[in-house]
Amino acid sequence: MVSTNIGLPKLPLLVICGPSGCGKSTLLDMLFKRYPDKFGFSVSHTTRKPREGEKSGHHYHFTTPESINEAIANGEFLETATYSGNIYGTSIKAVETVSNAGKVCVLDIEMEGVKQVKQKPGLDLILVFIKPPSIQTLESRLRSRGTETEESLKRRLSVCKEEIKYGEDGNFDIVIVNENLAAAYGCLEDFLIDELLKRNIDLEQPSVN
């Protein structure tokens, strides 16, 4: 049986949420490059098909509905959510692997997953919401990907509006508007330095590549 005792105060979980196309992945890539020894990415499971360039075990653990539903029934997941017809989830094992390595575990999860994680007792959470400057900007970013049909795009934008409302309703420790990437990253880093110092985790000496 996998232990659920992962929320040690010394090692909080950094929860990042925001609508698809808001720039979460780019911001996290910048954070990991600057602090490779301080943060570790919790690789989520998903039943959706890989996009071009995505690798299983790095971007996601790509799986089947049957497999993930069995694991969920066995209590192996910290959170799960269905998004655009696909199941996503964070396994307890994935979080433990990062925490046991002495790193702050980063969860890049959807709104429903955030709600579930917030209800788990004993977890020390740092909650960050990344917001696009406007729905119009978000739509433009999603269209530029070329991965959506018109129908799926409209459905995704509808979900994005719900996520933005949830993000603005006081459910996170900070809301960062990603209009300028450098400014958004600076805001994220400054916030994390302050939050982690409260927990006696010092980011003053980043690794610079």
N, C-alpha and C positions, 0 to 999 in steps of 0.2 A: 504493500500500500504506500503510495507516495505521500510524504508529509506535506501538510498545508501551512506549516510554520515558517513562512518565508518573509513575513513582514517585520524583520528585526529593525528597531529604530536606527541602528547604525547604517543600515543599508535600505534606504527608502526605495520605493518604486516610482519612477518618473513616467507619468501617464501623459502621452501626447495625443490630442484629438483635434480633428478639424475636417471639413468636407474635402472630398476628393478634388485634387487640383489646387489646394491651398498652399502647397509648397512644404508640407511636413517632411517628406523624404529628403529634400535638398537641405533643409535646416538640420536634420539629424545627421546627414552625411558630414556637414561642416563641424558639428559638435564632436562626432566620433574621430574625425581627422585631427582635431585640436586636442582632444582628451582621450586617446585610445586606451589608456590604462585605467580610466575612471568610470567609463560607461560601457555597458554591454547591451546589445540588442536582443530582445526576446523575439525570436522568429515565430510568427503566427502560423497556424494551420489554415488552409482554405480549400474549398471544393471547386473554386473557379479554375479555369484553364490558365496556364502561364502566358503572360504577354511576351512579346519578342524581347529577348535579352535577359529574361528572368530565369534564375536558377533555383531549383528546389533545394531547400536547406539554407539558402542565403537570403533570398527575398521572402519566400514563404516555404512552408512544408506543404506541398501540393498533395491532396489526398482525395478520397472518395466520400460521398455522403454516408455510405454504409459504415466505413471505417471510423469516421469522426463521430457519428452518432453512437457507435458502440463505446468509444472512449469517453464520450460525455456521460453516458449512462453509468460508466464505471467510476465517475467522479474524478477524472484525470484532467479536467479543465478548470482554470480560474475564471474564465469568462468566455462566452460564445455569443455570436450575433448572426442574423441572416441579413445580408445586404445585397440588393439587386439579384435576388434569387440564389445567392451562394452563401454557404456557411463559413464563418470565420471564427477562430478561437485561439486563446492563449493557453497552452498547457502548463500545468504546475511544474512539470519537469523542466520545461524551457526556462522558466523564471528561476527555479532553484539552481540550474546550471550556471547562470550569470551571477546570482547572489553568492553562491559558494566560491566563485572565483574572486570575490572581493570587489565586485563592481556594482555600481548603481544600475539596476535593471530598467531598461526603457521599454515601455509598452506603447506601440503605435496602434491604437484601437478605435473602433467606431463608438458612436454615442451609446448604443445599447450595452456595449461592453463596459463602458465607463460606469454606467448606472449599476451594473452587477458588481464591479470591483469596489465601488464605494460602499456597498452593503456588506462586504466581507470584513469580519471583525479582526482587529489586530494588525492591519496593514498600515504602514506609514507611507502615505501617498503625497506626491507632488504633482498637482494637476494643472496642465497647460493646454489652452485651446488656441489653435492657430486659425485666424480668420482672414478670408480674402477681403480686399478693399471694397468689392461690390459683387453682386450676383452676375453682373454683366462681364466683369473681369474673369470670374470663375468659369462662366460659360465659354468665353473665348479660349481659356486655357484647356478646357476639356475638349473643345472642338479641334484644337491644334494637335491633340494626341492622335486623332484619327482612329480611335478604338471603339467608338460608340455609334450605334444607329441613332436616327432621329428619335425613335421611340424610347430607347434606353437612355438617351441624353436627357429627355424631358423627365423621365422617371428619376434619374440621378439628381437632377437639379431640384426636384421637389423634395427629395430627401435632404439635400444640402441646405435648403431653407429651414427645415426642421432642426437640423444640427446647429445652424448658426443661432437660431432662437434659443436652443438649449445652452449653447456656449455663452450667450449674453445674459442668461438669467441667474448668474451668480453660482454656477455649479463648478467653477474652476478657480484656482488660486490666482491665475493671471490669464488675460486674453491679449494675444499679440496679433496685430494687423500686419499681414505680410504684403505690404505694398512695395516696399524697397527691401530687397533681400538682405543687404548688409545691415540695415537698420534693424530689421526684424531679428537677425541673428544676434546682434549686439544686445538687444533687449532680452532675448532668451538667455544668453550667457550671463549677463549681469544678474538676472533674476535667480538663476541656478547657483551662482556663486554665493549669493546671500542666503538662499534656502539651505544649501548644504553646509555652510559655515554654522548655521544654527544647530546642525547635527554633528558638528566637529569633523566635517569632511572638507578638506582644503583643496581648492582647485587652483591655487596660486602658481603652480609650476606645471603648466601644460607641456605636452610633448609636441614639438613643432617639426613637421616634415618639410 
